[in-house]
Amino acid sequence: MDFLALLWSVDALQSGREDRAKPYLEYPKEAATEHIESSYFVYRWDLETLATLLLTSPKTPIRPGRNRRVNCRSFGALGRTVNLLRDLEEAESQLHIDHTTIVLEMHRVAQRQFPWQRGYANPQQIYRFFYVYGQGACAEHFQETHGISISEFSMICLLLFWQLSETPWILKPDTTAVGIAKEKVDAALNILSLTLPNARIEARALQSKAVLNAGGALSRTIYQPSILRQFPILSLPAMEGRLLAPLPQLVLYRATAGLYYDVVRGGTPLINDANARFEQYGRRLIQTYLERFEVQQPQQYPFKGNLIDTPDILVKDGGEIVAVLECKATKLSFDAQFAENPMVAAKNAYDQMTKGIFQLWRFFSHARRGIYSAEAVAGNAYGILLTMETWFATAGDLQAQAMEDAKAKAATDPDITEADMRPIMFCSISELEDTLGWSDEGSFLKLLATASEDKFRGWSIFNVQRDEKLRARADWRKFPFDLDDVMPWWSKVKDPIVTPETVGG
């Protein structure tokens, strides 16, 4: 419990909240930094790993006489613990990494670090996940299951995030003054929190499941599933039920990307509903940023007596389709992120990526042969696999394997030629958001042409845009959508001079 509070204190110290950390932490003044390059900076992903280890490791019983205890008010104590974690990471890496596996290791490192580096409170992330997971059938299922609407849940999560960022332990807040009933807060906490004893049980169960899927052992200590992703708040029975969020940012994660946990429990109908909204969001995003383009939804056309679909997003310019995007909203499983061989461990999920590549090639083949003729398709039209998450981050080998598997699938159709099997770009929706902010129509098409070259296989299109100086703008355009669209209460609290009356009004 005290060590979890130490994690909170160091996170606060290095998140611009030094005044909040000061009562709970002894530290050198150099440690009060937000600069990742500082030797005193502690990575958030290491803090999350330490929380996981604390919750899953058996506790040594108190012995008669003197017992060794960690000073959980000392920054130095955490520093030594992090150094031990790094030593363990290095020792385990020597057993598992060599020149043949180092590239795939970069993929695992990216999956662990990139989400923390991007952050969980940016407008793009909040809007995107509420748009995809927080509307329609998904929202109805959430309310029926939990007794609270997505809108109410999101507002309570924001209020809890604010309070849990102020101090390590809080009592359950009384929100009646801001128009939120006690029952709604209870419902939200049922989703967000576990008691500390139950968190230990659930963390070990999650670890055991990962061990089983891995065939009997997890190869690396740093790659373990985190129960705080599902339940970021811990309730402390020994402290009158006070609440602690070791990493308050994960409250926002659970309220956005973490809504997927609720969607997937609703089964295939909800997953299909979310997938459709993801496709719709991608079309809106491109059309809003690049107004010259005509962005179309999928069309059906006849093939061998059946109707089949075009790719999910058709981008038309100058009277012809210049780019097609196939959307895959499948969430990265733990195996897909961290397994020694993700393509085997998460075969069903990676098969969806292979299927997406094949669907793009099949469309190009049908367009070339005139089977699809509703719109003219440019001879050099680009194919993009658009994913909800960064499936192939820094993973050229995984991309190459997916392409090879798609070629094997395409080999069953002799009418799909080598010319149809064009280079496919792999792009996460967050990369697309970032890229479009720097683009105009011409520079975006030039970016696709450059990123499709063999030498950029495994690159993020955002990095291609930056490093090849393909930005059309001197400054990044503000995200174009209003959070009020997905959180109707947002305009009441986005002003920093918000009052309880305006929140509850």
Sequence and secondary structure as in RCSB ss.txt:
>XXXX:A:sequence
MDFLALLWSVDALQSGREDRAKPYLEYPKEAATEHIESSYFVYRWDLETLATLLLTSPKTPIRPGRNRRVNCRSF
GALGRTVNLLRDLEEAESQLHIDHTTIVLEMHRVAQRQFPWQRGYANPQQIYRFFYVYGQGACAEHFQETHGISI
SEFSMICLLLFWQLSETPWILKPDTTAVGIAKEKVDAALNILSLTLPNARIEARALQSKAVLNAGGALSRTIYQP
SILRQFPILSLPAMEGRLLAPLPQLVLYRATAGLYYDVVRGGTPLINDANARFEQYGRRLIQTYLERFEVQQPQQ
YPFKGNLIDTPDILVKDGGEIVAVLECKATKLSFDAQFAENPMVAAKNAYDQMTKGIFQLWRFFSHARRGIYSAE
AVAGNAYGILLTMETWFATAGDLQAQAMEDAKAKAATDPDITEADMRPIMFCSISELEDTLGWSDEGSFLKLLAT
ASEDKFRGWSIFNVQRDEKLRARADWRKFPFDLDDVMPWWSKVKDPIVTPETVGG
>XXXX:A:secstr
 HHHHHHHHHHHHTTT HHHHGGG B  GGGS   TTSTT   HHHHHHHHHHHHHS      SS      TTBH
HHHHHHHHHHHHHHHHHHHHH  TTTHHHHHHHHHHHHHHHHH S  HHHHHHHHHHHSSHHHHHHHHHHHSS H
HHHHHHHHHHHHHHHH S B     GGGT  HHHHHHHHHHHEEEHHHHHHHHHHHHHHHHHHTTS  S TT   
 GGGT  EEEEGGGTTEEE SSTHHHHHHHTGGGHHHHHHT HHHHHHHHHHHHHHHHHHHHHH TTSEEE   E
EEETTEEEE  SEEEEETTEEEEEEEEE     HHHHH SSHHHHTHHHHHHHHHHHHHHHHHHHHHHTTSS SS
 EEEEEEEEEEESS TTTT HHHHHHHHHHHHHHHTT TTS TTTS  EEEEEHHHHHHHHTT  HHHHHHHHHH
HTSGGGTT  HHHHHHHTT    SS     S GGGT TTHHHHSSTT  HHHHH 
